Amino acid sequence: MNKLFSRNQFFVKEHVGFLKAANQYDVFDLETREPLLECREPNLGVWTKIFRFTRYKTPTPFEVVISTPSQEKLLVVKRPFTLFRSYVSVFDEKDVLIGTFRQRFMTLGGKFEILDPSGNPICLLKGKWTSWEFTFLQGDTQIAKVTKKWAGIGKELFTTADNYALIIENHVPANDPLRQLIIASVVTIDMVLKEN
């Protein structure tokens, strides 16, 4: 596992643009703004591009490659075409499945079960319907959160609609593979829920 995954704080910035079909994100160190990761959709098919400009963009498939700024592939986040709820698969740099996000049907704020490669639940990703805040829970214990608001540089900072902070709790071991799934979650949340 790449040492970048041992960090606890990340700043995720979505590229915005007029008439863009592919989604792109850059991931930085939350405090220093050092570039850490790039998230790109390099293999977007023609039909997917066309549907991304229609009201049918929500169910379109995606394949986001998460790599270092030097283009070393670390993760791939994939979802096939879907109609009702999403099943998002996460693969490591060798294209080995490391986990799945299974969207719960009809939930306020959004909720995903995060499963290991065998389909066993690892944790729950739960959103609030009143804000763009997401919490990772193992039982009742918070292990990470995705937020648009965080304390940093001596004051509360608020991001724009396309920026997020990802904060992993210190008690999650630095070499725990769950960290890879937590990092992949930011792309999953944005692609599955924000595109609605």
N, CA and C of each residue as an Amber inpcrd file, in Angstrom:
protein
   588
   0.8570000  -1.1860000   0.0000000   0.0000000   0.0000000   0.0000000
   0.8950000   1.2380000   0.0000000   0.5610000   2.2050000  -0.8280000
   1.3580000   3.4260000  -0.9290000   1.3120000   4.2190000   0.3740000
   2.4420000   4.8320000   0.7380000   2.5280000   5.5740000   2.0060000
   1.5990000   6.7860000   2.0500000   1.1300000   7.2590000   0.8800000
   0.1820000   8.3820000   0.8680000  -1.0980000   8.0490000   1.6310000
  -1.4660000   6.7700000   1.6450000  -2.6940000   6.3650000   2.3140000
  -2.5770000   6.4110000   3.8370000  -1.3770000   6.5550000   4.3540000
  -1.2010000   6.6310000   5.8090000  -1.4980000   8.0180000   6.3580000
  -1.6760000   9.0140000   5.4840000  -1.9920000  10.3720000   5.9370000
  -3.4140000  10.4140000   6.4900000  -3.6810000  11.4220000   7.3140000
  -5.0040000  11.5220000   7.9420000  -5.8790000  12.6460000   7.4030000
  -5.2970000  13.6140000   6.6950000  -6.1000000  14.7500000   6.2360000
  -5.8370000  15.0330000   4.7560000  -6.9290000  15.1700000   4.0090000
  -6.8520000  15.4030000   2.5760000  -7.8290000  16.5130000   2.1910000
  -7.4650000  17.2650000   1.1710000  -8.3320000  18.2920000   0.6020000
  -8.6200000  17.8820000  -0.8380000  -9.8950000  17.7250000  -1.1880000
 -10.2950000  17.2430000  -2.5040000 -10.9480000  18.3810000  -3.2650000
 -10.4220000  18.6500000  -4.4450000 -10.9320000  19.7450000  -5.2710000
 -11.3820000  19.1820000  -6.6120000 -12.6540000  19.3850000  -6.9290000
 -13.1740000  18.9460000  -8.2160000 -12.8760000  19.9990000  -9.2730000
 -12.4900000  19.5470000 -10.4590000 -12.3210000  20.4740000 -11.5780000
 -13.7130000  20.8740000 -12.0550000 -13.9110000  22.1400000 -12.2250000
 -15.1820000  22.6160000 -12.7520000 -14.9440000  23.1760000 -14.1400000
 -15.9550000  23.0610000 -14.9670000 -15.8130000  23.5880000 -16.3190000
 -17.1340000  23.5020000 -17.0370000 -17.2640000  24.3230000 -18.0500000
 -18.4650000  24.3690000 -18.8670000 -18.3990000  23.2280000 -19.8780000
 -19.4610000  22.4740000 -20.0060000 -19.5530000  21.3700000 -20.9530000
 -18.4540000  20.3340000 -20.7700000 -18.2650000  19.8860000 -19.5590000
 -17.2960000  18.8050000 -19.3300000 -18.0570000  17.5150000 -19.0560000
 -17.6480000  16.4460000 -19.7360000 -18.2970000  15.1580000 -19.5470000
 -17.5760000  14.3430000 -18.4770000 -16.2550000  14.3850000 -18.5020000
 -15.4580000  13.5960000 -17.5570000 -15.2860000  14.3570000 -16.2510000
 -15.3560000  13.6240000 -15.1530000 -15.1300000  14.2270000 -13.8430000
 -13.6620000  14.0820000 -13.4710000 -13.1100000  15.1360000 -12.8770000
 -11.7070000  15.1370000 -12.4830000 -11.5780000  15.8060000 -11.1200000
 -10.6890000  15.2270000 -10.2900000 -10.4600000  15.7420000  -8.9470000
  -8.9560000  15.7600000  -8.6830000  -8.5330000  16.7200000  -7.8920000
  -7.1650000  16.7390000  -7.3890000  -7.2380000  16.6380000  -5.8770000
  -6.2960000  15.8980000  -5.2950000  -6.2730000  15.6870000  -3.8510000
  -4.9700000  16.2560000  -3.3130000  -5.0910000  17.0960000  -2.2750000
  -3.9470000  17.7930000  -1.6900000  -3.8520000  17.4690000  -0.2110000
  -2.6970000  17.7380000   0.3640000  -2.5700000  17.7350000   1.8170000
  -3.4300000  18.8800000   2.3440000  -4.2280000  18.6350000   3.3480000
  -5.1800000  19.6370000   3.8360000  -4.5000000  20.8960000   4.3550000
  -3.3700000  20.7450000   5.0180000  -2.6950000  21.8990000   5.6110000
  -1.7320000  22.5850000   4.6480000  -0.8990000  21.8030000   3.9570000
   0.1670000  22.3990000   3.1320000  -0.2510000  22.6460000   1.6950000
  -1.3550000  22.0320000   1.2660000  -1.8300000  22.0780000  -0.1260000
  -0.8500000  21.4040000  -1.0990000  -0.0100000  20.5130000  -0.5870000
   0.8970000  19.7350000  -1.4360000   0.0630000  18.7750000  -2.2820000
   0.2680000  18.7330000  -3.6130000  -0.4880000  17.7920000  -4.4520000
  -0.1340000  16.3520000  -4.0920000  -1.1480000  15.5290000  -3.8790000
  -0.9280000  14.1400000  -3.4880000  -1.4450000  13.1530000  -4.5280000
  -2.6680000  13.3800000  -5.0070000  -3.3270000  12.4330000  -5.8960000
  -4.0850000  13.1530000  -7.0040000  -4.2640000  12.4490000  -8.1180000
  -5.1200000  12.9170000  -9.2080000  -6.1570000  11.8440000  -9.4790000
  -7.4010000  12.2610000  -9.6920000  -8.5000000  11.3370000  -9.9670000
  -9.0750000  11.7180000 -11.3360000  -8.9880000  10.8090000 -12.2890000
  -9.3760000  11.1130000 -13.6630000 -10.2240000   9.9940000 -14.2530000
 -11.0300000  10.3470000 -15.2630000 -11.7990000   9.3830000 -16.0470000
 -11.1800000   9.3050000 -17.4460000 -10.0970000   8.5500000 -17.6280000
  -9.3950000   8.5710000 -18.9080000 -10.0630000   7.7700000 -20.0120000
 -10.9500000   6.8440000 -19.6840000 -11.5110000   5.9340000 -20.6900000
 -13.0120000   6.1290000 -20.8820000 -13.4500000   7.3660000 -20.9070000
 -14.8780000   7.6590000 -21.0250000 -15.3580000   7.3460000 -22.4440000
 -16.3500000   6.4630000 -22.5580000 -16.8810000   6.0780000 -23.8640000
 -17.7340000   7.1710000 -24.4920000 -17.9140000   7.0580000 -25.7850000
 -18.6600000   8.0670000 -26.5470000 -20.0910000   8.1960000 -26.0490000
 -20.7820000   7.0490000 -25.8420000 -22.1740000   7.1110000 -25.4010000
 -22.2970000   7.6710000 -23.9970000 -21.3430000   7.3340000 -23.1530000
 -21.3560000   7.8960000 -21.8030000 -21.1910000   9.3990000 -21.8620000
 -20.2740000   9.8790000 -22.7000000 -20.0790000  11.3270000 -22.8590000
 -21.3750000  11.9950000 -23.2980000 -22.0460000  11.3910000 -24.2500000
 -23.2980000  11.9750000 -24.7630000 -24.3430000  12.0460000 -23.6500000
 -24.5280000  10.9320000 -22.9130000 -25.5450000  10.9050000 -21.8560000
 -25.2020000  11.8060000 -20.6780000 -23.9310000  12.1180000 -20.4830000
 -23.5540000  13.0190000 -19.3920000 -24.0960000  14.4400000 -19.6100000
 -24.4860000  14.7620000 -20.8380000 -25.0380000  16.0840000 -21.1300000
 -26.5620000  16.0880000 -21.1840000 -27.1640000  15.0070000 -20.7090000
 -28.6220000  14.9100000 -20.7100000 -29.1250000  14.7350000 -19.2790000
 -30.4320000  14.6390000 -19.1490000 -30.9980000  14.3960000 -17.8220000
 -30.7880000  12.9530000 -17.3700000 -30.1960000  12.1250000 -18.2370000
 -29.9270000  10.7230000 -17.9100000 -28.4850000  10.4960000 -17.4550000
 -27.8150000  11.5560000 -16.9990000 -26.4030000  11.4160000 -16.6080000
 -26.2140000  10.6110000 -15.3200000 -27.2020000  10.6300000 -14.4250000
 -27.0530000   9.9600000 -13.1320000 -26.7290000   8.4760000 -13.2470000
 -27.3910000   7.6970000 -14.1190000 -27.0870000   6.2620000 -14.1560000
 -25.8700000   5.8750000 -14.9970000 -25.1820000   6.8390000 -15.6040000
 -24.0750000   6.4860000 -16.4860000 -22.9400000   5.8080000 -15.7210000
 -22.2440000   4.9080000 -16.3950000 -21.1260000   4.2330000 -15.7350000
 -19.9520000   5.1880000 -15.5410000 -19.0520000   4.8170000 -14.6260000
 -17.8130000   5.5900000 -14.4980000 -16.6600000   4.6740000 -14.1180000
 -15.4760000   5.1260000 -14.4680000 -14.2320000   4.4600000 -14.0990000
 -13.2110000   5.5480000 -13.8200000 -12.9640000   5.7990000 -12.5530000
 -12.0530000   6.8580000 -12.1290000 -10.7350000   6.2170000 -11.6800000
  -9.6360000   6.6720000 -12.2790000  -8.3110000   6.1860000 -11.9170000
  -7.6960000   7.1870000 -10.9430000  -7.2810000   6.7050000  -9.7840000
  -6.6290000   7.5420000  -8.7760000  -5.1380000   7.2440000  -8.8460000
  -4.3480000   8.2770000  -9.1250000  -2.9040000   8.0940000  -9.3050000
  -2.1480000   9.2250000  -8.6210000  -0.8400000   9.0510000  -8.5270000
   0.0220000  10.1050000  -8.0040000   0.1960000  11.1690000  -9.0880000
   0.7020000  12.3510000  -8.7490000   0.9650000  13.3570000  -9.7890000
   1.9520000  12.8680000 -10.8600000   2.7710000  11.8660000 -10.5300000
   3.7020000  11.2940000 -11.5200000   3.0600000  10.1490000 -12.3090000
   1.7460000   9.9930000 -12.1830000   0.9360000   9.0240000 -12.9330000
   1.1450000   7.5740000 -12.5140000   1.5220000   7.3250000 -11.2740000
   1.5810000   5.9710000 -10.7350000   0.1750000   5.6020000 -10.2730000
  -0.4270000   4.6130000 -10.9440000  -1.8040000   4.2110000 -10.6080000
  -1.8420000   3.5810000  -9.2260000  -2.8050000   4.0240000  -8.3940000
  -2.9590000   3.4950000  -7.0440000  -4.2940000   2.7840000  -6.8460000
  -5.3660000   3.3470000  -7.3830000  -6.7090000   2.7900000  -7.2170000
  -7.5240000   3.0280000  -8.4800000  -8.5210000   2.1760000  -8.7010000
  -9.5060000   2.3840000  -9.7540000 -10.8810000   2.2080000  -9.1200000
 -11.7570000   3.1870000  -9.3390000 -13.1080000   3.1860000  -8.7770000
 -14.0860000   3.0510000  -9.9440000 -14.8620000   1.9480000  -9.9700000
 -15.7360000   1.6500000 -11.1190000 -17.1760000   1.4220000 -10.6890000
 -18.0700000   1.9130000 -11.5500000 -19.4910000   1.5860000 -11.3890000
 -20.0660000   1.3200000 -12.7770000 -20.8000000   0.2170000 -12.9540000
 -21.4740000   0.0090000 -14.2350000 -22.7220000   0.8800000 -14.3290000
 -23.3800000   0.8370000 -15.4660000 -24.6680000   1.5070000 -15.6290000
 -25.6040000   1.0330000 -14.5250000 -26.3900000   1.9460000 -13.9680000
 -27.2980000   1.5870000 -12.8820000 -28.6200000   2.3280000 -13.0370000
 -29.6680000   1.7320000 -12.5220000 -30.9650000   2.4070000 -12.5590000
 -31.4280000   2.8680000 -11.1880000 -31.2420000   2.0420000 -10.1490000
 -31.8220000   2.3610000  -8.8540000 -30.7890000   2.6570000  -7.7740000
 -29.8740000   1.7330000  -7.5510000 -28.8620000   1.9880000  -6.5470000
 -27.5120000   1.5180000  -7.0690000 -26.4720000   2.1250000  -6.5660000
 -25.1400000   1.8990000  -7.0930000 -24.3840000   0.8220000  -6.3320000
 -23.6060000   0.0740000  -7.0850000 -22.5950000  -0.8390000  -6.5610000
 -21.2740000  -0.3820000  -7.1630000 -20.4360000   0.1980000  -6.3390000
 -19.1730000   0.7640000  -6.7980000 -18.0400000  -0.1400000  -6.3180000
 -17.2000000  -0.5760000  -7.2500000 -16.0820000  -1.4670000  -6.9240000
 -14.7850000  -0.6770000  -6.9000000 -13.9020000  -1.0240000  -5.9670000
 -12.6030000  -0.3580000  -5.8310000 -11.5140000  -1.4090000  -6.0130000
 -10.5670000  -1.1130000  -6.9020000  -9.4750000  -2.0170000  -7.2260000
  -8.1440000  -1.3510000  -6.8750000  -7.1560000  -2.1650000  -6.5070000
  -5.8340000  -1.6210000  -6.2040000  -5.0250000  -1.4240000  -7.4780000
  -3.7470000  -1.0920000  -7.3260000  -2.8910000  -0.7870000  -8.4800000
  -2.6710000  -1.9910000  -9.3870000  -2.9450000  -3.1960000  -8.8970000
  -2.8000000  -4.4150000  -9.6990000  -4.1480000  -4.9130000 -10.2070000
  -5.1700000  -4.0720000 -10.1090000  -6.5300000  -4.3930000 -10.5310000
  -7.1540000  -5.5410000  -9.7420000  -6.7650000  -5.6690000  -8.4840000
  -7.3530000  -6.6550000  -7.5750000  -8.4380000  -5.9440000  -6.7580000
  -9.6330000  -6.5420000  -6.6970000 -10.7430000  -5.9610000  -5.9370000
 -10.3730000  -5.8590000  -4.4680000 -10.5180000  -4.6620000  -3.8930000
 -10.2440000  -4.4890000  -2.4600000 -11.4990000  -4.1690000  -1.6590000
 -12.5970000  -3.8410000  -2.3440000 -13.8320000  -3.5590000  -1.6330000
 -14.9100000  -3.0050000  -2.5400000 -16.1000000  -2.8940000  -1.9850000
 -17.2730000  -2.4390000  -2.7260000 -18.0930000  -1.4960000  -1.8580000
 -18.6730000  -0.4860000  -2.5050000 -19.6470000   0.3880000  -1.8670000
 -21.0260000  -0.0540000  -2.3680000 -21.9130000  -0.4240000  -1.4640000
 -23.2710000  -0.8190000  -1.8340000 -24.2170000   0.2420000  -1.3080000
 -24.8170000   0.9880000  -2.2130000 -25.7230000   2.0700000  -1.8300000
 -26.9970000   1.4900000  -1.2460000 -27.4160000   2.0530000  -0.1370000
 -28.7020000   1.6570000   0.4420000 -29.8060000   2.3910000  -0.3010000
 -30.8960000   1.7040000  -0.4860000 -32.0170000   2.2340000  -1.2580000
 -32.8800000   3.1480000  -0.3970000 -33.2610000   4.2950000  -0.9540000
 -34.2080000   5.2100000  -0.3170000 -33.7610000   5.6770000   1.0630000
 -32.5970000   6.3180000   1.1450000 -32.1310000   6.8620000   2.4150000
 -31.9760000   8.3690000   2.2900000 -32.2460000   9.0760000   3.3580000
 -32.0510000  10.5150000   3.3760000 -30.5760000  10.8010000   3.5780000
 -30.0120000  11.6310000   2.7210000 -28.6250000  12.0270000   2.8600000
 -27.6450000  11.0860000   2.2050000 -28.0600000   9.8670000   1.9060000
 -27.1830000   8.8910000   1.2820000 -26.5200000   7.9850000   2.3040000
 -26.4790000   6.7090000   1.9830000 -25.8630000   5.7480000   2.8850000
 -25.2970000   4.6120000   2.0370000 -24.0690000   4.2010000   2.3750000
 -23.4190000   3.0960000   1.6890000 -22.9030000   2.1040000   2.7190000
 -23.0370000   0.8240000   2.4250000 -22.3300000  -0.1970000   3.1650000
 -21.0000000  -0.4070000   2.4510000 -19.9200000  -0.4430000   3.1890000
 -18.6190000  -0.7000000   2.5980000 -18.2770000  -2.1490000   2.9150000
 -18.0270000  -2.9190000   1.8440000 -17.8460000  -4.3600000   1.9620000
 -16.4250000  -4.7560000   1.5750000 -15.9230000  -5.8240000   2.1740000
 -14.6150000  -6.3490000   1.7920000 -14.7760000  -7.1450000   0.4850000
 -13.6840000  -7.6770000  -0.1000000 -13.7990000  -8.3900000  -1.3770000
 -14.7230000  -9.6060000  -1.3400000 -14.9540000 -10.1700000  -0.1590000
 -15.8570000 -11.3220000  -0.0350000 -17.3050000 -10.9110000   0.1790000
 -17.5770000  -9.6140000   0.2760000 -18.9380000  -9.1340000   0.4810000
 -19.3370000  -8.9740000   1.9210000 -18.3710000  -9.0630000   2.8380000
 -18.6650000  -8.8800000   4.2550000 -18.6040000  -7.3970000   4.6170000
 -19.5440000  -6.8980000   5.4200000 -19.5310000  -5.4790000   5.8040000
 -18.2950000  -5.1220000   6.6230000 -17.6750000  -3.9780000   6.2870000
 -16.5260000  -3.4520000   7.0350000 -16.9670000  -2.2640000   7.8730000
 -17.6970000  -1.3740000   7.2210000 -18.1890000  -0.1830000   7.9190000
 -19.3370000   0.4170000   7.1310000 -19.8820000   1.5020000   7.6520000
 -21.0100000   2.1950000   7.0480000 -20.6010000   3.6250000   6.7460000
 -20.9680000   4.1000000   5.5770000 -20.7640000   5.4980000   5.1920000
 -22.1380000   6.1470000   5.1860000 -22.3180000   7.1250000   6.0720000
 -23.6460000   7.6920000   6.2990000 -23.6160000   9.1980000   6.0940000
 -24.5530000   9.7170000   5.2910000 -24.6500000  11.1510000   5.0390000
 -25.7730000  11.7920000   5.8220000 -25.6840000  13.1180000   5.9590000
 -26.7560000  13.8910000   6.5830000 -27.5860000  14.5300000   5.4780000
 -28.8740000  14.5000000   5.6250000 -29.7140000  15.0870000   4.5840000
 -29.7150000  16.6090000   4.6450000 -29.2830000  17.1900000   5.7530000
 -29.2910000  18.6420000   5.9020000 -28.0100000  19.3090000   5.4130000
 -26.9670000  18.5320000   5.1320000 -25.7040000  19.1400000   4.7110000
 -24.8720000  18.1170000   3.9580000 -23.7630000  18.5680000   3.4120000
 -22.8570000  17.7000000   2.6720000 -21.8010000  17.1780000   3.6430000
 -22.2370000  16.3910000   4.6190000 -21.3710000  15.8190000   5.6450000
 -21.5730000  14.3060000   5.6270000 -20.4730000  13.5560000   5.6340000
 -20.5360000  12.0970000   5.6160000 -19.6190000  11.5350000   6.6910000
 -20.0760000  10.4980000   7.3610000 -19.3270000   9.8910000   8.4470000
 -19.1500000   8.4020000   8.1700000 -17.9500000   7.9040000   8.4410000
 -17.6610000   6.4770000   8.3710000 -17.7840000   5.9160000   9.7800000
 -18.5800000   4.8550000   9.9190000 -18.8140000   4.2710000  11.2350000
 -18.5040000   2.7810000  11.2200000 -17.7380000   2.3310000  12.2290000
 -17.5970000   0.9090000  12.5200000 -18.3280000   0.7150000  13.8340000
 -19.5090000   0.1530000  13.7450000 -20.3900000   0.1200000  14.9160000
 -20.7900000   1.5470000  15.2480000 -20.4950000   2.0010000  16.4680000
 -20.7910000   3.3800000  16.8620000 -19.5600000   4.2690000  16.8210000
 -18.4220000   3.7400000  16.3630000 -17.1700000   4.4900000  16.3720000
 -16.9250000   5.1650000  15.0300000 -16.7000000   6.4730000  15.0690000
 -16.3760000   7.2130000  13.8540000 -14.9190000   6.9430000  13.4830000
 -14.6880000   6.5530000  12.2200000 -13.3200000   6.2980000  11.7780000
 -12.8380000   7.3310000  10.7610000 -13.7770000   8.0620000  10.1460000
 -13.3970000   9.1140000   9.1880000 -14.6270000   9.9520000   8.8800000
 -14.3810000  11.1050000   8.2540000 -15.5050000  11.9350000   7.8150000
 -15.1140000  12.7130000   6.5670000 -16.1340000  13.0120000   5.7710000
 -16.0080000  13.8800000   4.6100000 -16.8480000  15.1000000   4.9250000
 -16.2570000  16.2700000   4.7920000 -16.9620000  17.4860000   5.2010000
 -16.5880000  18.6560000   4.2970000 -17.4610000  19.6240000   4.2370000
 -17.1570000  20.8780000   3.5620000 -16.6730000  21.9140000   4.5470000
 -16.5940000  21.5340000   5.8060000 -16.2350000  22.4810000   6.8580000
 -15.2180000  21.8120000   7.7620000 -14.1490000  22.5020000   8.0580000
 -13.1620000  21.9240000   8.9690000 -12.3820000  23.0210000   9.6550000
 -11.8040000  22.6660000  10.7840000 -10.9720000  23.6120000  11.5180000
  -9.5600000  23.5120000  10.9570000  -9.0010000  24.6280000  10.6030000
  -7.6520000  24.6070000  10.0630000  -7.0720000  25.9980000  10.0450000
  -5.7870000  26.0910000  10.2340000  -5.0700000  27.3580000  10.2020000
  -5.7300000  28.3700000  11.1380000  -6.1770000  27.8730000  12.3050000
  -6.6680000  28.7590000  13.3500000  -8.0900000  29.2490000  13.2160000
  -8.8420000  28.8140000  12.1730000 -10.2330000  29.2610000  12.0500000
 -11.0370000  28.2370000  11.2700000 -12.3520000  28.3560000  11.3170000
 -13.2210000  27.4870000  10.5430000 -13.1300000  27.8950000   9.0890000
 -12.9150000  26.9260000   8.2340000 -12.8830000  27.1880000   6.8010000
 -14.0720000  26.4900000   6.1580000 -14.6320000  27.0920000   5.1480000
 -15.7320000  26.4920000   4.4260000 -15.3270000  26.3750000   2.9680000
 -15.5880000  25.2120000   2.3900000 -15.2070000  25.0170000   0.9990000
 -16.3420000  25.4820000   0.0990000 -16.0480000  25.5490000  -1.2000000
 -17.0990000  25.7880000  -2.1780000 -17.8110000  24.4710000  -2.4290000
 -18.8020000  24.4950000  -3.3040000 -19.6010000  23.3010000  -3.5620000
 -18.7870000  22.1510000  -4.1310000 -17.6280000  22.4220000  -4.6890000
 -16.8570000  21.3850000  -5.3660000 -15.6110000  20.9620000  -4.6070000
 -15.4680000  21.3500000  -3.3610000 -14.2940000  21.0230000  -2.5610000
 -14.7140000  20.3430000  -1.2610000 -13.8820000  19.3930000  -0.8090000
 -14.2020000  18.6390000   0.3880000 -12.9400000  18.4070000   1.2070000
 -13.1140000  18.2030000   2.4770000 -12.0310000  17.7410000   3.3320000
 -12.3600000  16.3080000   3.7250000 -11.3390000  15.4580000   3.6910000
 -11.4560000  14.0830000   4.1480000 -10.5240000  13.9300000   5.3370000
 -11.0780000  13.5400000   6.4670000 -10.2880000  13.4210000   7.6870000
 -10.4510000  11.9980000   8.2220000  -9.3180000  11.2790000   8.3210000
  -9.3010000   9.9190000   8.8450000  -8.8290000   9.9950000  10.2920000
  -9.5450000   9.3330000  11.1780000  -9.2030000   9.3900000  12.5930000
  -7.8470000   8.7240000  12.8640000  -7.1360000   9.2410000  13.8730000
  -5.7980000   8.7470000  14.2140000  -5.7870000   7.2810000  14.6320000
  -6.9050000   6.7710000  15.1500000  -6.9130000   5.3880000  15.6340000
  -7.0180000   4.3560000  14.5100000  -7.2100000   4.8060000  13.2410000
  -7.1980000   3.8680000  12.1110000  -5.7340000   3.5790000  11.7750000
  -5.2900000   2.3240000  11.8660000  -3.8740000   2.0130000  11.6220000
  -3.3930000   2.5150000  10.2630000  -2.1640000   2.9980000  10.2160000
  -1.5970000   3.6000000   9.0080000  -1.5450000   2.6250000   7.8370000
  -1.4480000   1.3400000   8.1130000  -1.3480000   0.3440000   7.0390000
  -2.6580000  -0.4170000   6.8090000  -3.7470000   0.0590000   7.3720000
  -5.0490000  -0.6030000   7.2210000  -5.5720000  -0.3830000   5.8000000
  -5.8880000  -1.4680000   5.0540000  -6.4150000  -1.3230000   3.6960000
  -7.7230000  -0.5280000   3.6190000  -8.4270000  -0.4190000   4.7490000
  -9.6530000   0.3790000   4.7830000  -9.3840000   1.8180000   4.3690000
  -8.1680000   2.3140000   4.6100000  -7.8140000   3.6810000   4.2220000
  -7.9630000   3.8890000   2.7170000  -7.6390000   2.8850000   1.9150000
  -7.7940000   3.0030000   0.4730000  -9.2660000   3.1920000   0.1040000
 -10.1320000   2.4470000   0.7740000 -11.5680000   2.5710000   0.5010000
 -12.0970000   3.9220000   0.9640000 -11.5880000   4.4100000   2.0790000
 -12.0190000   5.7240000   2.5690000 -11.6490000   6.8000000   1.5600000
 -10.4480000   6.7280000   1.0130000 -10.0280000   7.7210000   0.0160000
 -10.8600000   7.5880000  -1.2580000 -11.1540000   6.3660000  -1.6730000
 -11.9940000   6.1570000  -2.8550000 -13.4180000   6.6550000  -2.6390000
 -13.8280000   6.7810000  -1.3910000 -15.2050000   7.1900000  -1.0950000
 -15.5300000   8.5930000  -1.5640000 -14.5430000   9.4840000  -1.5670000
 -14.8330000  10.8650000  -1.9560000 -15.2950000  10.9080000  -3.4100000
 -14.6470000  10.1390000  -4.2580000 -15.0690000  10.0450000  -5.6560000
 -16.4450000   9.4050000  -5.7280000 -16.6520000   8.3450000  -4.9570000
 -17.9290000   7.6370000  -4.9700000 -19.0700000   8.5500000  -4.5390000
 -18.8980000   9.2550000  -3.4460000 -19.9420000  10.1660000  -2.9520000
 -20.2850000  11.1940000  -4.0240000 -19.2680000  11.8040000  -4.5970000
 -19.5010000  12.8710000  -5.5630000 -20.1720000  12.3370000  -6.8320000
 -19.6740000  11.2180000  -7.3580000 -20.2040000  10.6830000  -8.6090000
 -21.6050000  10.1030000  -8.4520000 -21.8820000   9.4690000  -7.3210000
 -23.1730000   8.8050000  -7.1420000 -24.2330000   9.7680000  -6.6190000
 -23.9060000  10.5680000  -5.6230000 -24.9260000  11.3940000  -4.9740000
 -25.0110000  12.8090000  -5.5310000 -23.8680000  13.4490000  -5.7850000
 -23.9110000  14.8350000  -6.2190000 -24.4320000  14.9810000  -7.6350000
 -24.2410000  13.9370000  -8.4470000 -24.6930000  14.0170000  -9.8380000
 -26.1930000  13.8380000  -9.9670000 -26.8910000  13.5350000  -8.8660000
 -28.3500000  13.3790000  -8.9180000 -29.0290000  14.7050000  -9.1860000
